[in-house]
Amino acid sequence: MADKKAPFTIGSSLDGIEAWQLEKDVGSGRLTCKIKEPCKHLLVMHMEKRQGKPVSIVEPFFLGKEALNALCSQLKKKLGSGGTCKDDRMEFQGECRETLKAVLQAQGFRFKG
């Protein structure tokens, strides 16, 4: 029964897209992401409601921690709103997805879809 393969698969395959690939660290066995230049990113943007207030989220960023913090700080100043960066994502207070997308595209980042 284990040898049978399903005749179809559900979901999209991200194997061929290099912006989504992770590297396995040989020593520790952990997955780590490569640092990539802005044109190699494929960002996804969505909105959540937290305690009734909108939060705009952009992810995944393949940047170093210092570069991600600097970019987040620069974006918060341009948007005039608060925000934070956690791991490989940025979160901004309010519904600012259109403005955020325009600013990031001007810096060379690409968006999926």
Phi, psi and omega in degrees: 000328182288339182283340182289140175251147178293143181288351180211166176232152180252136178104176181257152179264126180251014184296321185276353183268115187291339179288345181258358186277143178247155177253147177262124179287124186295318183293310185263341181080004180276153175275131177230154180261151177279149172281127184237156175282159187306322183290347180268353180281147169235096185272150176240136182238134175210172183235143174234159172251126177236118183054039177081001182246142182285144176228123178268130184238135176235131180201168343269138176262135177251065181235162173291161184300317181293319179294322179294317178296319179295317179295318179298316180298317179296317180293322178297322178293318180293323182278335183072033179222167178278164179182178180209163172237129180234125179052255182244023182225157176239140179235132181235143179287135176094172178270094184228029185296318182295314179295317180298317179296318180296317181294316181291323177294326177295333179271359175103001179282149179248157181238145178280134175084000000 
